[in-house]
Amino acid sequence: MDPSEPESPKIIPLIRRRFLALWLAAVWPYALLGICMISISFVVHAHVTPGPTGSPMEMWHSMSALAKVAIILGFIIQIFLPRDLAAGGVAIIVWSDRHGENLNLMSFLSRFGRVALPLVPLSIGLGMLIFLSGLFILPGIFLAVWSAFVMPALATAGDHAGMAMRKSFRFSLQQIGPLLGLYFGMVIAQIPALLALFIPLALTSGRSAWWAGMFLGWGLFAVLMGLIFMTQSVILATLYLDAVRSSEAFQAQQLSQ
């Protein structure tokens, strides 16, 4: 990146200018998650016989160790993978807009396809670390902040996973205050999305029209989470690209002295 390039555009004008592309890049992982969960619900309803069932704790204790690990892993994946897929896709759009590139659907898919291969295992691995360390609260917060720029680095610079993590650690320490504020703000922002999911499910639970609650709840959830993580991902990508620009400008200044 040329250190002499102009300052990055403001976040709100950027979102207004590229809203549809940014939102689609952020919403599709949550739409896919909703489709998977609705499909699982239909399969469960088709195979579970009516009648009293045991409590969730009894069902949990009756499972094998492998089944428990699979459930925990699935829980971690559905939390972190959609978020990171959204962050990667949005970062590509922000980077292209910043550099004045005309990014069409095919060029976006081509770039995203190259990023997705390392992104998926990296997201799952980091998600497991953040989830396990989050049991102790402070380590989880530290890891979440430390890894904030991993996906933007991976998506915009084409770095391998190790380099992306090193860059994230380096630049996140310089932005720890804004990142903490951003993450706490996003946690609060997700409350309406969770309510939009669980209220329709609760209202239709045990009724013949249970499927309506599934479609409505997961549909609203995907739309709202797409908006939430579109905003977060734009902010993260902008902060990261600004940090890279400042670092390169400083290095160029040092070399010129």
Number of C-alpha atoms within 10 A of each C-alpha: 11 9 16 10 11 10 10 17 13 10 15 12 10 16 18 10 12 13 16 11 17 28 22 18 24 32 25 17 21 25 21 13 19 20 17 11 16 17 12 12 14 13 11 11 12 9 8 9 9 7 5 6 10 8 8 9 8 10 10 14 10 11 11 10 11 9 12 14 12 12 13 12 14 12 13 21 18 16 15 19 22 24 24 26 26 26 29 27 29 32 30 26 24 26 21 15 17 17 13 9 10 11 15 10 9 9 11 16 14 10 16 20 13 13 23 19 10 16 23 16 13 19 23 20 15 18 23 18 16 22 21 14 17 16 10 10 12 11 16 17 17 16 18 21 23 22 21 27 28 30 30 29 26 26 29 22 15 15 16 14 17 12 15 21 20 16 21 22 18 14 20 22 12 11 16 15 11 14 21 16 10 15 16 11 13 16 10 10 15 16 11 14 21 16 14 19 22 17 14 20 20 13 13 15 15 9 10 8 11 18 18 15 20 25 18 16 23 25 17 21 25 24 18 21 25 26 19 21 25 27 21 21 28 26 22 23 27 21 21 25 23 15 18 17 20 13 14 16 17 13 12 14 11 9 8 7 5
